[in-house]
Amino acid sequence: MNAIKRLSLSFKLVLLFLLTAVAMVFVMQLTTGNAFKKHFQNSLRPHLYQYFQYINNEIGSPPDLKKAQRLSDELKIRIIIGSPEMHWSSDKEFPLYDTIQYQPFPQQHRSYESGMYKQRHFVIRINKPPYFTIFITQNDSDLPSAWTLIINTILGLLIVLAVLYLLLRWMISPLKTLQHSIKRIGSGDLSHRIQINRQDEMGDLSQQINAMAGDIENMLKAKQQLLLAISHELRSPLTRAKVALSLLEEDDLKQGLQDDLDEMELMISELLEAEKLNHRHQSLNLSDVDINHLIQQVIRQYYPNKPIQQHLAVNFPILALDEVRLQFVIKNLLGNALQHRKNKQDDISISTLVDFAKPSDNNKLQTGLQKRQKSTWQIIVEDHGKGIPAAHIAHITEPFYRVDPSRQRKTGGYGLGLYIVKMIIEAHQGRLLIESQEAVGTKVKILVESD
């Protein structure tokens, strides 16, 4: 059943037509064959018997063999005459009469019998004791054998099916174009349009899909413009508030207000970033990135004096990534690990690993080009801190989810950091894995496959 499901649509249609044709031939053979057989038995066979009875009467009894030979030549039939004392045949090469099998008939037709020889010759035997006469039809050219008929039928059927298959392929050929185009549109290429010059349902469907893609593209552009407008409108009053706050004297109240404004500004930025990533058409600004160098750059810029151990793979490839967003990921994961240490002196670690796929014989020449070699790479951030309760691990990447229900600033942010990290990793076709045990520590692993 699974094998049938994997067949192409055109092949399934041809197979359906073939099965339908076989079923129709079987039904027609069953119905018309029985009808013709009954018609022959009830109507045609008595007439044939009467015709051969006239010929038999002309031959006479005792039979006139010369006349029988003349009738055989003129009427194109074979005649066999026999009795207990004689056996005569108009065709010396024809088989003996005892090789023919006859069908039994009702009591009123015991004077003659009929049968078939090799499914090609109709036979009637007329009994007039002590003689019997056998009439056998013949053709100027012999009919082909049963195997020849079967082979010719199969060849003809294959030719018809081949023509039918080509016609079906032409009829449904736009389906492959539709499939390819829908895949491109679904992957985010909303500017792509389906090029099908057809005036049937396929053409109408392609036009509707193109219209749908255009509507979605316009909606996403409008949404992006709305996000930019919200960003501008919300940041402007925050900037004015920060300028006004800078004119106040330094005290604890000013510092608290400053922290609140900074947190609001960061929240707005991360909300906008989360919204941009919260659909399958997120856009990445890809460029060649050295992950090891990016990690070292983040540590120097944001955590220059922190106890961070680096275990970076020496053969790590240059990858096509969004450098700005990957920088956010590394910064966020390192910040979380540092914040949740048991003691400020405890170390955390960051590691990179890469596993290159074994090259095939066809691309051994490319093994030295790391950028083109298929690989699975990882970034692992590990701490030995408080750990995360098992009940919370499945939810900590949800937006605004906090393990600490009090939501105090000293225990962490507002629950968007790991959510955005997950969205960025998934936008790179990767996975974010989190392992943690209370009082033991937490390990966060980024796993991405790339070419």
C-alpha positions as CSV (number, residue, x, y, z in Angstrom):
1,M,0.0,0.0,0.0
2,N,2.8,2.4,0.8
3,A,4.5,1.6,-2.5
4,I,1.3,2.5,-4.4
5,K,1.0,5.8,-2.4
6,R,4.5,6.8,-3.6
7,L,3.6,6.3,-7.3
8,S,3.1,9.4,-9.5
9,L,-0.4,10.7,-10.2
10,S,-0.1,10.0,-14.0
11,F,1.0,6.4,-13.4
12,K,-1.9,5.9,-10.9
13,L,-4.3,7.2,-13.6
14,V,-2.9,4.9,-16.3
15,L,-3.1,2.0,-13.9
16,L,-6.7,2.9,-13.1
17,F,-7.6,3.0,-16.8
18,L,-5.8,-0.4,-17.3
19,L,-7.7,-2.1,-14.5
20,T,-10.9,-0.5,-15.9
21,A,-10.2,-1.9,-19.4
22,V,-9.4,-5.3,-18.1
23,A,-12.7,-5.4,-16.0
24,M,-14.7,-4.2,-19.0
25,V,-13.2,-6.9,-21.3
26,F,-13.9,-9.5,-18.7
27,V,-17.5,-8.4,-18.3
28,M,-18.1,-8.2,-22.0
29,Q,-16.5,-11.6,-22.5
30,L,-18.7,-13.1,-19.8
31,T,-21.9,-11.6,-21.1
32,T,-21.5,-11.5,-24.9
33,G,-19.7,-14.9,-24.9
34,N,-22.5,-16.7,-23.1
35,A,-25.1,-14.9,-25.3
36,F,-23.3,-15.8,-28.5
37,K,-22.9,-19.4,-27.3
38,K,-26.6,-19.8,-26.6
39,H,-27.5,-18.1,-29.9
40,F,-25.2,-20.5,-31.8
41,Q,-26.6,-23.5,-30.1
42,N,-30.2,-22.6,-30.5
43,S,-30.2,-20.9,-33.9
44,L,-27.0,-21.2,-36.0
45,R,-26.1,-24.8,-35.4
46,P,-29.3,-26.3,-36.8
47,H,-28.9,-24.3,-40.0
48,L,-25.3,-25.4,-40.4
49,Y,-26.4,-29.0,-39.8
50,Q,-29.1,-28.6,-42.5
51,Y,-26.5,-27.1,-44.9
52,F,-24.1,-30.0,-44.4
53,Q,-27.0,-32.5,-44.6
54,Y,-27.7,-31.3,-48.2
55,I,-24.1,-31.8,-49.1
56,N,-24.1,-35.3,-47.5
57,N,-27.3,-36.2,-49.5
58,E,-25.5,-35.1,-52.7
59,I,-22.5,-37.4,-51.9
60,G,-25.0,-40.2,-51.6
61,S,-25.0,-43.6,-49.9
62,P,-22.9,-45.5,-50.6
63,P,-20.8,-42.3,-51.0
64,D,-19.5,-41.1,-54.3
65,L,-15.9,-40.3,-53.4
66,K,-15.2,-38.4,-56.7
67,K,-18.2,-36.2,-56.1
68,A,-17.1,-35.8,-52.5
69,Q,-13.6,-34.6,-53.6
70,R,-15.2,-32.2,-56.1
71,L,-17.4,-30.7,-53.4
72,S,-14.5,-30.4,-51.0
73,D,-12.5,-28.4,-53.6
74,E,-15.4,-26.2,-54.7
75,L,-16.7,-25.4,-51.2
76,K,-13.4,-25.2,-49.4
77,I,-14.2,-27.7,-46.8
78,R,-12.5,-30.9,-45.8
79,I,-14.5,-34.1,-45.9
80,I,-13.8,-37.4,-44.1
81,I,-15.9,-40.5,-44.9
82,G,-15.6,-43.6,-42.9
83,S,-17.3,-47.0,-42.1
84,P,-16.1,-50.2,-40.5
85,E,-14.6,-51.2,-43.8
86,M,-13.2,-47.9,-45.1
87,H,-11.6,-44.5,-44.4
88,W,-11.3,-41.7,-46.9
89,S,-10.2,-38.0,-46.5
90,S,-10.3,-35.2,-49.0
91,D,-7.1,-33.9,-47.5
92,K,-4.4,-36.4,-46.9
93,E,-2.4,-34.1,-44.6
94,F,-5.4,-33.5,-42.3
95,P,-5.4,-35.5,-39.0
96,L,-7.5,-38.6,-38.5
97,Y,-11.1,-38.1,-37.5
98,D,-10.5,-39.9,-34.1
99,T,-8.5,-36.8,-32.9
100,I,-11.6,-34.6,-32.9
101,Q,-13.6,-34.2,-29.8
102,Y,-17.4,-33.7,-30.1
103,Q,-19.9,-32.1,-27.8
104,P,-22.9,-34.2,-26.7
105,F,-26.3,-32.9,-27.8
106,P,-29.9,-33.6,-26.9
107,Q,-31.7,-36.8,-27.9
108,Q,-33.4,-35.3,-31.0
109,H,-30.0,-34.4,-32.5
110,R,-28.3,-37.8,-32.2
111,S,-28.0,-38.0,-36.0
112,Y,-25.2,-35.4,-35.9
113,E,-22.5,-34.1,-33.6
114,S,-20.4,-30.9,-33.7
115,G,-17.1,-29.9,-32.3
116,M,-14.0,-27.8,-32.8
117,Y,-10.5,-28.7,-33.9
118,K,-7.7,-26.6,-32.5
119,Q,-10.2,-23.8,-31.8
120,R,-10.0,-22.7,-35.5
121,H,-12.0,-25.3,-37.4
122,F,-15.7,-26.0,-37.0
123,V,-16.6,-29.7,-37.3
124,I,-19.9,-31.5,-38.0
125,R,-20.3,-35.3,-38.0
126,I,-23.4,-36.8,-39.7
127,N,-24.1,-40.4,-38.9
128,K,-25.9,-42.6,-41.6
129,P,-25.0,-46.2,-40.7
130,P,-23.0,-47.9,-41.8
131,Y,-21.3,-44.7,-43.0
132,F,-20.5,-41.5,-41.2
133,T,-19.4,-38.2,-42.8
134,I,-17.3,-35.5,-41.2
135,F,-17.3,-31.9,-42.6
136,I,-14.4,-29.6,-41.4
137,T,-14.3,-25.9,-42.3
138,Q,-11.0,-24.5,-43.5
139,N,-9.5,-21.1,-44.3
140,D,-7.3,-20.0,-47.2
141,S,-4.8,-18.7,-44.6
142,D,-4.5,-20.2,-41.2
143,L,-5.5,-18.0,-38.2
144,P,-2.6,-16.9,-35.9
145,S,-2.0,-19.0,-32.8
146,A,-3.3,-18.2,-29.4
147,W,0.1,-17.0,-28.2
148,T,0.5,-14.8,-31.2
149,L,-2.9,-13.3,-30.5
150,I,-2.0,-12.7,-26.9
151,I,1.4,-11.1,-27.7
152,N,-0.2,-8.8,-30.3
153,T,-2.9,-7.8,-27.9
154,I,-0.4,-7.0,-25.2
155,L,1.8,-5.0,-27.6
156,G,-1.2,-3.0,-28.8
157,L,-2.3,-2.4,-25.3
158,L,1.2,-1.2,-24.3
159,I,1.2,1.2,-27.3
160,V,-2.2,2.6,-26.2
161,L,-1.0,2.9,-22.6
162,A,2.2,4.7,-23.7
163,V,0.2,7.2,-25.7
164,L,-2.3,7.6,-22.8
165,Y,0.6,8.1,-20.3
166,L,2.2,10.8,-22.5
167,L,-1.2,12.6,-22.8
168,L,-1.7,12.4,-19.0
169,R,1.8,13.7,-18.4
170,W,1.1,16.6,-20.6
171,M,-2.3,17.3,-18.9
172,I,-0.9,17.2,-15.3
173,S,2.6,18.6,-16.1
174,P,1.7,21.9,-14.3
175,L,1.4,20.0,-11.0
176,K,5.2,19.8,-10.7
177,T,5.6,23.5,-11.5
178,L,2.9,24.2,-8.9
179,Q,4.6,22.0,-6.3
180,H,8.0,23.6,-6.9
181,S,6.6,27.1,-6.8
182,I,4.5,26.5,-3.7
183,K,7.6,25.2,-1.9
184,R,9.5,28.3,-2.8
185,I,6.7,30.6,-1.7
186,G,6.3,28.6,1.5
187,S,10.0,28.9,2.3
188,G,9.7,32.7,2.3
189,D,10.2,33.7,-1.4
190,L,7.0,35.6,-1.6
191,S,8.1,37.5,-4.7
192,H,8.1,34.3,-6.7
193,R,5.2,33.8,-9.2
194,I,4.0,30.7,-10.9
195,Q,4.5,30.8,-14.7
196,I,1.8,28.5,-16.2
197,N,0.3,29.4,-19.6
198,R,-2.8,27.4,-19.4
199,Q,-6.5,28.3,-19.8
200,D,-7.9,25.4,-17.8
201,E,-8.2,24.7,-14.1
202,M,-4.5,24.5,-13.7
203,G,-4.1,28.0,-15.0
204,D,-6.9,29.3,-12.7
205,L,-5.2,27.6,-9.7
206,S,-1.8,29.2,-10.5
207,Q,-3.4,32.6,-10.8
208,Q,-5.1,32.2,-7.5
209,I,-1.9,31.1,-5.8
210,N,-0.1,34.0,-7.3
211,A,-2.8,36.4,-6.0
212,M,-2.5,34.7,-2.5
213,A,1.3,35.1,-2.5
214,G,0.9,38.8,-3.4
215,D,-1.6,39.4,-0.6
216,I,0.6,37.7,1.9
217,E,3.6,39.7,0.7
218,N,1.7,42.9,1.1
219,M,0.4,41.9,4.6
220,L,3.9,41.1,5.8
221,K,5.3,44.4,4.4
222,A,2.5,46.3,6.1
223,K,3.2,44.4,9.4
224,Q,6.9,45.3,9.1
225,Q,6.1,48.9,8.5
226,L,3.8,48.8,11.6
227,L,6.6,47.3,13.7
228,L,9.0,50.0,12.6
229,A,6.4,52.7,13.3
230,I,5.8,51.3,16.8
231,S,9.5,51.1,17.5
232,H,9.9,54.7,16.5
233,E,6.9,56.0,18.4
234,L,7.8,54.1,21.6
235,R,11.5,54.9,21.6
236,S,10.9,58.7,21.1
237,P,9.1,59.3,24.5
238,L,11.7,57.0,26.2
239,T,14.5,59.0,24.8
240,R,12.9,62.3,26.0
241,A,12.4,60.7,29.5
242,K,16.0,59.6,29.6
243,V,17.2,63.1,28.6
244,A,14.9,64.7,31.3
245,L,16.1,62.2,33.8
246,S,19.8,63.1,33.2
247,L,19.1,66.6,34.4
248,L,18.1,65.4,37.8
249,E,20.6,65.0,40.7
250,E,22.2,61.7,41.3
251,D,20.4,59.6,43.9
252,D,18.9,56.2,44.3
253,L,15.6,57.3,42.9
254,K,17.2,58.5,39.7
255,Q,19.2,55.3,39.3
256,G,16.0,53.3,39.8
257,L,14.2,55.3,37.1
258,Q,17.2,55.0,34.8
259,D,17.2,51.2,35.3
260,D,13.5,51.0,34.6
261,L,13.8,53.1,31.4
262,D,16.7,50.9,30.2
263,E,14.7,47.8,30.9
264,M,11.7,49.2,29.0
265,E,13.9,50.1,26.0
266,L,15.5,46.7,26.0
267,M,12.0,45.1,26.3
268,I,10.7,47.0,23.3
269,S,13.8,46.0,21.2
270,E,13.4,42.4,22.1
271,L,9.6,42.4,21.6
272,L,10.2,43.7,18.1
273,E,12.9,41.2,17.4
274,A,10.6,38.3,18.7
275,E,7.8,39.5,16.5
276,K,10.1,39.6,13.4
277,L,11.1,36.0,14.1
278,N,7.7,34.7,15.1
279,H,6.8,33.4,11.6
280,R,8.3,31.1,9.0
281,H,9.2,34.0,6.7
282,Q,11.8,35.5,9.0
283,S,14.6,37.1,7.1
284,L,18.2,36.5,8.0
285,N,21.1,38.7,7.0
286,L,23.5,35.9,6.2
287,S,27.2,36.4,5.9
288,D,30.4,34.3,6.3
289,V,30.9,34.0,10.1
290,D,33.7,32.4,12.1
291,I,31.9,31.2,15.2
292,N,35.1,30.9,17.3
293,H,36.0,34.5,16.5
294,L,32.5,35.7,17.3
295,I,32.5,34.0,20.7
296,Q,35.9,35.6,21.6
297,Q,34.6,38.9,20.4
298,V,31.5,38.7,22.6
299,I,33.5,37.7,25.7
300,R,36.0,40.6,25.2
301,Q,33.2,43.1,24.6
302,Y,30.6,42.1,27.3
303,Y,32.4,39.8,29.8
304,P,36.1,40.7,29.7
305,N,36.9,39.8,33.3
306,K,34.5,36.9,33.9
307,P,35.6,33.3,34.6
308,I,34.7,31.8,31.2
309,Q,36.6,28.8,30.0
310,Q,36.7,28.4,26.2
311,H,37.0,25.0,24.5
312,L,36.8,26.0,20.8
313,A,37.3,23.4,18.0
314,V,40.3,24.2,15.8
315,N,38.6,22.9,12.6
316,F,35.4,24.9,13.0
317,P,34.2,25.9,9.5
318,I,33.2,29.3,8.2
319,L,29.4,29.3,8.0
320,A,26.7,31.4,6.4
321,L,25.0,32.9,9.5
322,D,23.3,36.0,10.7
323,E,26.2,37.5,12.7
324,V,24.2,40.1,14.7
325,R,21.6,37.6,15.8
326,L,24.2,34.9,16.7
327,Q,26.0,37.5,18.8
328,F,22.7,38.0,20.7
329,V,22.4,34.3,21.2
330,I,26.0,33.9,22.6
331,K,25.7,37.0,24.8
332,N,22.3,35.8,26.2
333,L,23.5,32.2,27.0
334,L,26.7,33.4,28.6
335,G,24.8,36.1,30.6
336,N,22.3,33.5,31.9
337,A,25.1,31.1,32.9
338,L,27.0,33.8,34.8
339,Q,23.9,35.0,36.6
340,H,22.9,31.6,37.9
341,R,26.2,30.5,39.4
342,K,26.3,29.4,43.0
343,N,29.3,31.7,43.7
344,K,30.7,34.6,41.8
345,Q,34.1,32.8,41.6
346,D,32.6,29.7,39.8
347,D,33.6,29.1,36.2
348,I,31.3,28.6,33.3
349,S,32.4,27.1,30.0
350,I,31.6,27.5,26.3
351,S,32.6,24.9,23.7
352,T,32.3,24.5,20.0
353,L,32.2,21.1,18.2
354,V,31.9,20.2,14.6
355,D,31.3,16.8,12.9
356,F,32.1,16.7,9.2
357,A,30.1,14.3,7.0
358,K,32.2,11.7,5.3
359,P,32.7,12.8,1.7
360,S,31.6,10.6,-1.2
361,D,33.8,9.6,-4.1
362,N,32.2,12.2,-6.3
363,N,33.2,15.2,-4.0
364,K,36.5,14.1,-2.6
365,L,38.1,17.0,-4.4
366,Q,36.1,19.4,-2.2
367,T,37.2,18.0,1.2
368,G,39.5,20.9,1.7
369,L,36.8,23.5,1.3
370,Q,35.2,23.6,4.7
371,K,32.6,26.1,3.6
372,R,31.1,23.6,1.1
373,Q,31.4,20.5,3.2
374,K,28.3,19.2,5.0
375,S,28.7,19.4,8.7
376,T,26.9,19.3,12.0
377,W,28.1,22.0,14.4
378,Q,27.4,22.7,18.1
379,I,27.8,25.5,20.6
380,I,27.6,24.3,24.2
381,V,27.3,26.6,27.3
382,E,27.6,24.9,30.7
383,D,27.5,26.1,34.2
384,H,27.6,24.4,37.6
385,G,25.0,26.6,39.3
386,K,21.6,26.2,40.8
387,G,20.1,24.2,38.0
388,I,16.5,24.4,36.7
389,P,13.7,22.3,38.2
390,A,12.6,19.5,35.8
391,A,9.0,20.8,35.7
392,H,10.2,24.1,34.2
393,I,12.7,23.0,31.5
394,A,10.0,22.4,28.9
395,H,8.6,25.9,29.4
396,I,11.6,28.2,29.8
397,T,11.7,28.9,26.1
398,E,8.1,30.2,26.1
399,P,7.6,34.0,25.9
400,F,7.5,35.7,29.2
401,Y,7.9,32.5,31.2
402,R,9.9,32.9,34.4
403,V,11.0,30.2,36.8
404,D,10.9,32.8,39.6
405,P,7.2,33.8,40.0
406,S,8.1,37.0,41.8
407,R,9.7,38.3,38.6
408,Q,12.3,40.3,40.5
409,R,15.0,42.0,38.4
410,K,17.9,40.4,40.4
411,T,16.6,36.9,39.5
412,G,16.6,37.4,35.8
413,G,14.9,39.3,32.9
414,Y,11.3,39.2,31.8
415,G,11.2,35.9,30.0
416,L,12.0,36.8,26.4
417,G,15.7,36.0,26.2
418,L,15.6,32.2,25.7
419,Y,12.4,32.6,23.6
420,I,14.3,34.8,21.1
421,V,17.3,32.6,21.3
422,K,15.2,29.6,20.3
423,M,13.6,31.6,17.4
424,I,17.0,32.6,16.1
425,I,18.3,29.0,16.2
426,E,15.2,27.6,14.5
427,A,15.5,30.4,11.8
428,H,19.0,28.9,11.1
429,Q,17.3,25.4,10.8
430,G,18.8,24.3,14.1
431,R,17.7,23.1,17.5
432,L,18.1,24.4,21.1
433,L,18.5,21.7,23.7
434,I,18.5,22.3,27.4
435,E,19.7,19.8,30.1
436,S,19.6,20.7,33.8
437,Q,19.7,19.2,37.3
438,E,19.0,21.1,40.4
439,A,22.1,21.9,42.5
440,V,24.3,20.4,39.7
441,G,24.1,22.8,36.8
442,T,22.7,23.5,33.3
443,K,24.0,22.7,29.9
444,V,22.5,24.6,26.9
445,K,23.4,23.1,23.5
446,I,22.9,24.6,20.0
447,L,22.8,22.0,17.2
448,V,22.7,23.0,13.6
449,E,23.3,21.0,10.4
450,S,24.7,23.0,7.4
451,D,26.3,22.5,4.0
